[in-house]
Amino acid sequence: MFDSPATGPVSPAVDRRLLVSYDNYTAAQKAVDTLSDAGFPVETAAIVGSDLRLEETVTGRLTNGRAALMGLVSGAVFGLIVGLFLALFTSTTTSFIGLVLWSILWGAIAGAAFGFTSHAFTGGTRDFSSKSSIVAGRYDVLVAASVLEQAQALLQGGLQPADTVVVQRPPSAGPANTSPLTPPGETPPAETEPQRPGDAPPLSDRRAL
């Protein structure tokens, strides 16, 4: 048998409980930062995003000219970095400045040409520029079960950073109703114990008799 390669020590699983939920990451991040400022052991906390989705924000119309301009700017920046690196090996100030300027110029030309040709080859199938990002519909702040009450006291004591809570903490008392026959919002019928031999019949049955 072959032994699997060691991947390092595996951290034990932490029993984390839901502290509070927000509809944006900034509020969840601020909640953890608030706990950290209050001396809470934030190494037991975690931010979990749920309902992930891809959002693409259109920034504007993209033409061959704009594609060339964007390529020119990125190429000039790249040329500047390369020129500064190569200019470190020069001996005079004049050659230093000249090498940097030539690198910026050729980088801008190459970037503009690349941007123009790359967009022209698309054939007009994507004439817009955009930015993509992964966002979540809900951000849950979880903490270890052993320090849950401490975290609740800190947030409920006037340190709560925002009021954008979208999911309340589930109640801890009482089991959840999982009966498939009980409609939502109604109380399930009380369970009756089976009648044992020798017991008196219920009052309703005795009246019928």
N, C-alpha and C positions, 0 to 999 in steps of 0.2 A: 504494500500500500504506500501511496505517496502522501506525505504530510503537506498540508497547505502552508504557503509562506506566511510568516508572522506579519500581521498588519498593525502591531502596536497594541497597547492596552485598550480595552473597550470600557468606556465610562458606563457605570451602572445607570439603569433607567430611573428617572426621578418622577415621583408621583406628583404631577402638577395639577392644580385646580384653576378654574376660571375665576379671575379677579374682576375684570371689567372688559368691555368690548367697545370699539370705536369704529366709525365709518371712514376714518382716514388714518394713514400711518403716522402723520405728524403728532396727532393727539396721543396715540399709543406710545410713541417714542417719548413724548413729554411726560407721560405718566410714569414710565420707568425712570426717567431722569429725576422726577420729583421724589420717587422712592429712594433713589441713590443719594440725593441731597439730604434726605432725612436719616441717613445711616442704615437703610434697609439692605440686607444681603442680596443685591441684584443678581449675583451669580446663580441664584435659584429661579430667576424669572426667565420668561421667553415670550416673544411676540410671534404669533402664528396668524398668517393670512389665509382666509378662506374665500371661496368663490372667485378663484383667479380667472382673469380674462386679459386678452391682449387689446390694448388701445393704441391706435395709430392716429396721431394728430397731424393734420395736413398744415404745413407751414407756408405754402404758397405755390404759385404756378412755376413750372420749370421749363425753360426753353433752351435752345442750343447756346444762346448768348449767356444766359444765367449759369448754365452748367459750366461753360468755359470760365466765367468769372469765379465761380466757386473753386474750380480746379486751379485757377491762377493763385488764389489766396493760399490754399493748402500747399501748393507747390512752392510758393515763396517762403512759407514757414519752414518747410522741409529743407529748402536750399539754405536758409539762414543757419539752421542747426548744423548742416554738413559743412558750410563755410566756416563757422566758428570753430568747429573741430579741426579742420585742415589748417586754419590760420594759426593755430597754436604752434605749428612747426615752422613758421616763418620767422625771419630775423629782423625785419624792419617794419615800421608802422605802415608805410605805404603799401607794401605787399600784403599786410594783414587786412587793411581796408579794401584793397582791390580784390583780394580773393573772396572776401565776404560778399561784396557787391556782385561779383560775377556769379557766385553760387546762388544768390537770390534771384538774379535775372534769369539764369538758365532753369532754375527750379520753377519759376513762375511760367516761363514759356512751355516747359514740359507738362506742367500741371494743367494749363489752359488747353493745350492740345489733347491731352488725355480726357479731360472733362467734356470737351466738345465732341470728340469721336465716340466716346462711350454712350453719350446720350443720343447721338445721331443714329447709332446702330440699334437703338430700341424701337425705332420706327414709329414713335409717337404713342406707344402703348402705356407709357407712364410719364405724363407731362405735369407732374407735381412732385414736390419735395415734402417729406414727412418725417416724424420722429415716432418711434415705437417704444412702448413700455409695457411691462407686466404689472397690473394693479389688482388689488383684492377688494371684494365687496365688504368685507368685515375683517377687522384686526383684533384678535383676542390677546389680552395680556394674561399670561398664566404665571403662577408662582407655586412653589412647593407647598404641599398640604400642611407641613409643619409650621409654616410662617404665614398661612393664609389670613388668620385673624389679625396678625400684626399689620399686614399690608392693607386690609380693609379699614383698620383704625386710622392709618395714616391718610388714606384717601378720603375717608368720611369726616376727618377732623379739619376740614377746610383746605386741604392740600390737593384736592382733585383738580386737574389742570383744565378740563373742558367738560361741557355738558352735551357732548355729541354721542352719548351712549346709545347704541342701536340694539344691543342684546343684553338683557338683564341677567344677573347671576341666578341660576336655577335654585329653587328652594331646597334646603337640605333636610327638611322634615317631611316624613311621609313618603311612601313608595309611589312611583309613577303608575298611572292607570294604563295598563296595557291590554285591557279586555277588548277584543275586536267587536263585541256585540253591543258595547255601550257607546252611544253617539257622543261626539265632542260636546263638552259643556254640561252633561248630565251626570248625576251621581249614580254609580253602579248599584244594583240591588244588593241588599244585605244577604249574606249567605246564611242558610239555616242548617243546623246540625241534623243529621239523620235521626229518626225516632228509634229508640231502642225498645226491645220487647219488654213489656210490663209497665212502660211509662203511660201516664194519662194522656188522652188525646188533647189537642189544642182546644182553646175555649170556643172557637168558631165551630169546630166539629161537634162539640158537646151540645151547643145550641141547636144544631141541625137535628140532633137526635131527640 
